[in-house]
Amino acid sequence: MSILNAIFGEPEIRALDRERKTEINNLIERLLIIGKQDDFLSVTPGGPFDHQCHHREAKEIGRRVNAIGGVPLMEAVRNVIKRKLKAVMAEHLDHAWKGVGDWQA
């Protein structure tokens, strides 16, 4: 994570066309809300969490990000989450995204 990426944004996100960039930024905002309100992981399933205790909506967001730009875009989104919510929440997101595309937690 470089200072330039913190200032100008992740290159994979900057390279997107305006429509996709807007969509990704909206998905990031939703992930930030989920991370602050619910977390991406739980100790018990139920409610917003699936049988693996992964946040369902966060996983769906991961699928959408993967469909748009694959693992490089997922890594860029994760970097934003890490920068805004810190490393522990980024690690939780890693686990919630396990099994999405080629994502490795």
Secondary structure, DSSP 8 states (H G I E B T S, - for coil): --HHHHHH--HHHHTS-HHHHHHHHHHHHHHHHHHHHT-SB-SS-BTTB-TTSBBHHHHHHHHHHHHHHHHHHHHHHHHHHHHHH-HHHHHHHHHHTTTSTT---
